[in-house]
Amino acid sequence: MKLCIIGHPVSHSLSPAIYGRFFERMGIDATYEAVDILPDEFAEEITSVAEHFDGFNVTIPFKEKIIAHVVSQVEPPLSAINCVFERRGYNTDWVGFGKPLLERSIEEPVMIIGAGGAARAVIFFLRKAGVKRIELLNRTLSRAEKIKEEFEILGRFEISVFPFESIREVASRSMSIVNASSLGMNGEETGITSEELVGKSLVYDLIYWKTPLIELSHNCGVETVLDGRDMLLHQALENLKIWGLPSGDVFEKTFWEVVR
């Protein structure tokens, strides 16, 4: 079986190392590689990927674009796909994001940074989990407004939209913060300071290495601090199910060997 991950950039992905070591350990006849696709060449390149690979993962910035090229198995209004098998598209991100939170209370309001495919998965889970108040920030306000329009249920699930410049103000009144953007991937600061983080219940950064936000949250004594490794593990377990491959304890052990 030939598998890969597509995105741009994609060289930072740990998935080839994780799956590669797991397949070798289990004696599974499968390969997994990273395929970088330039955004302007996506429509052309995705056809080649679909022809040459049995399945693949999708990361930034293609989780929404891919929908037009596969048979979507995703429940609306999610509108984002991160796992493909035999030209059928699935979303394992929302499951991966939510698993570490199932035994934890999620204090509101929840502030979410970003309005791409990852943010949609986060909001999809939070709505299912019974959260009622979301404060959504994004540099491009129209993308955030679109999510509000598609996800909001008046009186039951309310989304307030803010420009990115309001990040400190919104963070100060939020109890939980989720970074669902690429901000911090290259060591950038979010703009949130220790003043806003003191007393927070949860900070969850979907980037899977130590970002300035993660380090600051630990230093400020935030009750629960999670990074993208937790999400990556659980969405990967879902990927394996979709691809019809074994997982279990061996995969989890292999995963932590690679990402720690």
C-alpha positions as CSV (number, residue, x, y, z in Angstrom):
1,M,0.0,0.0,0.0
2,K,1.3,3.5,-0.9
3,L,0.4,6.3,1.4
4,C,1.5,9.9,1.8
5,I,0.8,13.3,3.3
6,I,0.2,16.4,1.1
7,G,0.5,20.0,2.1
8,H,2.7,23.1,1.8
9,P,5.0,23.2,3.6
10,V,5.1,19.6,4.6
11,S,8.8,18.9,5.3
12,H,8.2,19.4,9.0
13,S,5.7,16.5,9.2
14,L,6.5,13.7,11.6
15,S,4.0,11.3,9.9
16,P,6.5,9.6,7.4
17,A,8.8,8.7,10.3
18,I,5.9,7.5,12.5
19,Y,4.1,5.4,10.0
20,G,7.4,4.2,8.4
21,R,8.7,2.9,11.7
22,F,5.4,1.3,12.5
23,F,5.1,-0.5,9.2
24,E,8.6,-1.8,9.5
25,R,8.0,-3.0,13.1
26,M,4.8,-4.8,12.1
27,G,6.0,-6.2,8.8
28,I,3.3,-4.3,6.9
29,D,3.9,-3.9,3.2
30,A,3.2,-0.2,3.0
31,T,5.1,3.1,2.5
32,Y,4.4,6.6,3.6
33,E,6.0,9.8,2.2
34,A,5.6,13.5,2.2
35,V,4.5,15.3,-1.0
36,D,4.8,19.1,-1.1
37,I,2.4,20.7,-3.5
38,L,2.5,24.4,-4.3
39,P,-0.9,26.0,-3.8
40,D,-1.0,27.2,-7.4
41,E,-0.4,23.7,-8.7
42,F,-2.9,21.9,-6.4
43,A,-5.6,21.1,-9.0
44,E,-3.1,19.6,-11.4
45,E,-1.0,17.7,-8.8
46,I,-3.9,16.2,-6.8
47,T,-4.9,14.2,-9.8
48,S,-1.4,12.6,-9.9
49,V,-1.5,11.9,-6.1
50,A,-4.9,10.2,-6.3
51,E,-3.6,8.0,-9.2
52,H,-0.4,7.0,-7.5
53,F,-1.4,6.6,-3.8
54,D,-4.0,4.3,-2.2
55,G,-4.5,6.8,0.5
56,F,-3.2,10.0,1.9
57,N,-3.4,12.7,4.6
58,V,-4.1,16.3,3.9
59,T,-2.6,19.2,5.9
60,I,-2.4,23.0,5.6
61,P,-3.5,24.6,3.3
62,F,-5.6,22.0,1.4
63,K,-8.1,20.6,3.9
64,E,-11.0,22.5,2.3
65,K,-9.7,22.5,-1.3
66,I,-9.5,18.7,-1.4
67,I,-13.3,18.4,-1.1
68,A,-13.9,19.1,-4.8
69,H,-11.6,16.2,-5.8
70,V,-12.9,13.3,-3.7
71,V,-16.2,11.7,-2.7
72,S,-16.8,13.4,0.7
73,Q,-17.8,11.2,3.7
74,V,-17.7,14.2,6.0
75,E,-20.8,15.3,7.9
76,P,-21.8,19.0,7.3
77,P,-21.0,21.7,8.2
78,L,-17.4,20.4,8.8
79,S,-16.4,21.0,5.1
80,A,-12.7,19.9,5.7
81,I,-11.0,16.6,4.8
82,N,-7.7,15.4,6.2
83,C,-7.8,11.7,5.3
84,V,-8.4,10.0,1.9
85,F,-8.7,6.4,1.0
86,E,-9.7,5.1,-2.5
87,R,-10.8,8.6,-3.4
88,R,-13.2,8.9,-0.5
89,G,-12.5,11.8,1.9
90,Y,-12.9,11.7,5.7
91,N,-12.1,13.9,8.7
92,T,-10.2,12.3,11.5
93,D,-9.1,15.7,12.9
94,W,-12.2,16.4,15.0
95,V,-11.9,13.0,16.6
96,G,-8.2,13.4,17.2
97,F,-8.7,16.9,18.7
98,G,-11.5,15.7,21.0
99,K,-10.2,12.5,22.4
100,P,-7.8,14.2,25.0
101,L,-10.7,16.4,26.1
102,L,-13.3,13.7,26.7
103,E,-12.4,13.3,30.4
104,R,-11.9,17.0,31.0
105,S,-14.4,19.8,31.5
106,I,-14.1,22.6,28.9
107,E,-14.6,26.0,30.5
108,E,-16.2,28.7,28.5
109,P,-16.0,30.9,26.6
110,V,-13.5,29.1,24.3
111,M,-11.3,31.3,22.1
112,I,-10.1,29.8,18.8
113,I,-7.3,31.3,16.7
114,G,-7.7,30.5,13.0
115,A,-10.5,29.8,10.5
116,G,-9.2,27.1,8.3
117,G,-9.8,23.3,8.1
118,A,-8.3,22.6,11.6
119,A,-10.5,25.3,13.2
120,R,-13.6,23.7,11.6
121,A,-12.6,20.4,13.1
122,V,-12.2,22.0,16.5
123,I,-15.5,23.8,16.3
124,F,-17.3,20.7,15.1
125,F,-16.1,18.8,18.1
126,L,-16.9,21.6,20.6
127,R,-20.4,21.9,19.3
128,K,-20.9,18.1,19.7
129,A,-19.4,18.3,23.2
130,G,-22.1,20.8,24.3
131,V,-20.0,24.0,24.4
132,K,-22.2,27.0,23.8
133,R,-19.9,30.0,23.4
134,I,-17.0,30.4,20.9
135,E,-14.9,33.5,20.3
136,L,-13.2,33.2,16.9
137,L,-10.3,35.2,15.7
138,N,-8.7,35.3,12.3
139,R,-6.6,37.6,10.1
140,T,-9.1,37.3,7.3
141,L,-12.4,38.2,8.9
142,S,-14.5,36.9,6.1
143,R,-13.3,33.3,6.7
144,A,-14.3,33.5,10.3
145,E,-17.7,35.0,9.4
146,K,-18.3,32.1,7.0
147,I,-17.7,29.6,9.8
148,K,-20.0,31.5,12.1
149,E,-22.7,31.4,9.4
150,E,-22.3,27.7,8.8
151,F,-21.9,26.5,12.5
152,E,-23.9,28.8,14.7
153,I,-27.2,27.7,16.1
154,L,-28.9,30.7,17.7
155,G,-29.5,30.3,21.4
156,R,-27.6,27.0,21.5
157,F,-24.2,27.5,20.0
158,E,-23.0,31.1,19.5
159,I,-19.9,32.2,17.7
160,S,-18.5,35.8,18.1
161,V,-16.0,36.9,15.4
162,F,-13.1,39.2,16.1
163,P,-10.2,40.6,14.1
164,F,-6.8,39.2,15.0
165,E,-5.8,42.5,16.5
166,S,-8.2,41.9,19.4
167,I,-6.4,38.8,20.6
168,R,-5.3,40.1,24.0
169,E,-8.7,41.5,24.8
170,V,-10.5,38.3,23.8
171,A,-7.9,36.1,25.5
172,S,-8.3,38.0,28.8
173,R,-12.0,37.1,29.1
174,S,-11.8,33.5,27.7
175,M,-11.3,30.5,29.9
176,S,-10.0,28.1,27.2
177,I,-7.8,28.9,24.3
178,V,-7.2,26.8,21.2
179,N,-4.6,27.7,18.5
180,A,-5.9,26.1,15.3
181,S,-3.7,28.3,13.1
182,S,-0.1,27.9,11.9
183,L,1.0,30.7,14.1
184,G,3.9,29.6,16.2
185,M,5.1,26.9,13.7
186,N,8.2,29.0,13.1
187,G,8.5,30.4,16.6
188,E,6.2,33.3,16.2
189,E,4.5,34.9,19.2
190,T,0.7,35.0,19.2
191,G,0.6,38.3,21.0
192,I,-1.0,36.7,24.1
193,T,1.0,37.6,27.2
194,S,1.3,36.1,30.7
195,E,-1.2,38.6,31.9
196,E,-4.0,37.0,29.9
197,L,-2.9,33.4,30.6
198,V,-3.0,33.5,34.4
199,G,-6.0,31.6,35.6
200,K,-6.8,29.9,32.3
201,S,-8.4,26.4,32.4
202,L,-7.1,25.1,29.1
203,V,-4.6,26.0,26.4
204,Y,-4.5,23.6,23.4
205,D,-2.0,24.4,20.6
206,L,-2.5,22.1,17.6
207,I,1.1,22.6,16.5
208,Y,3.0,19.5,17.6
209,W,6.1,20.9,19.1
210,K,6.8,23.5,21.8
211,T,5.6,26.9,20.6
212,P,5.9,30.2,22.5
213,L,2.3,29.8,23.5
214,I,2.8,26.4,25.0
215,E,5.9,27.4,26.9
216,L,4.2,30.6,28.2
217,S,1.1,28.6,29.3
218,H,3.3,26.1,31.3
219,N,5.1,29.0,32.9
220,C,1.8,30.7,33.9
221,G,0.4,27.6,35.5
222,V,-2.4,27.0,33.1
223,E,-4.4,24.1,34.5
224,T,-4.3,21.9,31.3
225,V,-1.8,22.5,28.5
226,L,-2.0,20.3,25.4
227,D,-0.1,20.4,22.1
228,G,-0.7,18.9,18.7
229,R,1.0,15.6,19.5
230,D,-2.1,14.5,21.4
231,M,-4.3,15.3,18.4
232,L,-1.9,13.7,16.0
233,L,-1.9,10.4,17.8
234,H,-5.6,10.0,18.0
235,Q,-6.3,11.1,14.4
236,A,-3.6,8.8,13.2
237,L,-5.3,5.8,15.0
238,E,-8.5,6.8,13.1
239,N,-6.5,7.0,9.8
240,L,-5.3,3.4,10.3
241,K,-8.8,2.2,10.7
242,I,-9.9,3.9,7.5
243,W,-7.0,2.4,5.6
244,G,-7.8,-1.1,7.0
245,L,-4.5,-1.4,8.9
246,P,-3.8,-2.5,12.4
247,S,-3.0,0.0,15.2
248,G,-3.3,-0.6,19.0
249,D,-0.5,-0.4,21.6
250,V,2.3,-1.0,19.1
251,F,1.4,2.1,17.1
252,E,1.1,4.2,20.3
253,K,4.5,3.0,21.5
254,T,6.0,3.7,18.1
255,F,4.4,7.1,17.9
256,W,5.8,8.3,21.2
257,E,9.3,7.0,20.3
258,V,9.3,9.3,17.3
259,V,7.6,12.5,18.6
260,R,9.2,12.7,22.1
